Amino acid sequence: MRQRPLERILLFHLPLWFFLIVTLFPFFWMFITSIKPNAELYNVRMNPLYVLHPTLEHFRYLMRETIFLTWAYNTLYVSILSTAISLITGIMAGYALSRLRFRGAGGMAVGIFITYLVPPTLLFIPLADVVRTFGLLDSPWSLILTYPTFLIPFSTWLLMGYFKTIPRELEECAMIDGATRLQAMIKIILPLALPGILSAGIFAFTLSWNEFIYALVFLSSTELKTIPVGVVSELIRGDVFFWGPLMAGALLGSVPVAIIYSFFVEYYVAGLTAGAVKG
Amino acid sequence: MMTSEVALPKEKVHRTGKWRLFLERDSSMGYAMVAPAVLILMLFIAYPFILGIRMSLSRWLVGQEPVFVGLQNFVRAADSTIFTRTVQNTFVYTAAATVLKLVFGMALALVLNNTFRGKGLVRAAFLLPWIIPTVLSTLAWLWMFDATFSVLNWFLRYLGLVQRGINWLGDPVLAMLSIIVVNSWRGIPFFAISLLAGLQTISQELYEAAAIDGANAVQRFRYITLPMVKPVLLVVLLFSIIWTFADFQLVYVLTRGGPANSTHLFATLAYQVGVVSGSLGEGAAISLTMFPILVVVVVILLMYLRKE
């Protein structure tokens, strides 16, 4: 429906700009702090929105005085491996639950959905004990193996929905032509399900990159920490806050997910809304 | 749910091997393919859940043999004022943040449902709070709430609204308010983008027909938009309530449960007691208390959803 100009300003432009500013201000603040010299940072008389003498000293501090790059490497390593595990198991489970007939399939699908609803903070204390029993405490594998607990349910559920949209006839034709079911799945169905797999992958990767409580509880060595835990625990000491390096670390820790996300926005949104819209 | 269809008659010629036969059968292949996922979930969700119940019924200190104590951990928790405060906080936090996310998320979805230039870019920008690691964006908020250098206070002073800076995180009520605001800031995009997807499925003709029948904008929202996005809304609410109720990171970074233990949620108190103080049994009891409450919420919402 057409709107009059005034109506459009009041009902569209004004709220849009309001939301944009509120949404993005913390990121602007993160950025401006990270390039502001301490003399300007801790000067109450200055307008805090400007920076007069931009500097990279906080980034230099981050690289020299902390092992930020090691944390970044750890985060990447853990995220890639846990995403890979979750995708492979999720594809297999999603395919089986949406395509194959076997007893208990319905129950398993519901069971997986229920684990999707279990928040990580419900079980982190006993889970720490399980991780300890396996001798994985303070090892990246404690995260690589436990992150799938929240990634698999999501991926499986998303992919089940995706596989269901692919007509059965396609693989049936292939199978009549002599392909085994496994071949039909790998050669026919997986390529068609690629957008769904990509959605699940992007989602799983960002979730692993962002995870906090398991990494906080299961790891203790500084050189094994992930970015979120490293920045929070090593750059805040007691009541002393190094705001410049903290914001530089927050910015650098956010950039990789932001880049990946910007390349695959559509897939991400598809993944986000798949569950919601299809219900 | 599963749709079971009749499989094709298996008249194909199987060349060789039991393995191949095994994989061709739906049931054996099905179990084999589901097994890895089920194994991981059993090992790291189902088993810890049972272990957690055992822990919560024991005096279980780090490095000591556990002793069964019955419900003592729960009784002790219920007796402490910090715990009762925590229960209250968690409900207030969840309710307030959910309402804010719902109202502003819906408003933002309606705004984004307009056609305008650069829509894709704008929509992508709005999701940033949701995809950026929560801990890192919350650090930016912590700095914005700083007692001395708060940029929010600078704005308020600049606009002449206050004389002296507000100590956002130093006062129990303001600290609660602050964590609610940050949680909403992070969650609004999730609501907005999901609801937007729901809005886009509504046919424009419905609105036109209603307008011709004389329905005003409020009525169109009430009788067309709301019922049409209700299923999406319920799913979004379901997840948001669970995540907010079980939140940890935000409070951990902003207040660590302070000042004077006045802003703890279940998860942060469980961490404090179970991990920092090492009383695993009591910590497990505190976090498991969330379980029955979450079950009730989930059941109500799922029943409601099924009806739709």
Interface residues (C-beta under 8 A of the other chain):
Chain A: M1 L11 F12 P15 L16 F19 L20 V22 T23 L24 P26 F27 W29 M30 T33 L41 Y42 V44 N47 P48 L49 I85 I88 T89 G90 M92 A93 Y95 A96 L97 S98 L100 R101 F102 R103 A105 G106 M108 A109 G111 I112 T115 L117 V118 P119 P120 T121 L122 L123 F124 I125 P126 L127 A128 D129 V130 L145 T146 P148 T149 I152 P153 T156 K164 R168 E172 M175 I176 G178 T180 R181 L182 T206 W209 N210 F212 I213 L216 V217 I227 P228 V229 V231 V232 F241 W243 L246 M247 G249 A250 G253 S254 V257 A258 Y261 S262 V265 Y268 V269 L272 T273 G275 A276 V277 G279
Chain B: M1 M2 T3 S4 E5 A7 L8 K12 R20 L23 E24 D26 S27 M29 G30 Y31 M33 V34 P36 A37 V38 I40 L41 L43 F44 I45 Y47 P48 F49 L51 G52 M55 F104 A107 L108 V111 L112 N114 F116 G120 V122 R123 A124 A125 F126 L127 L128 P129 I131 I132 P133 T134 V135 L136 S137 L139 A140 W141 W143 M144 D146 T148 F149 V151 W154 W185 I188 P189 F190 I193 S194 A197 G198 T201 Y207 E208 A211 P231 V232 L234 V235 V236 L238 F239 I242 W243 F245 A246 D247 F248 Q249 Y252 V253 F266 A267 A270 Y271 G274 V275 L280 G283 A284 S287 L288 M290 F291 L294 V298 L305
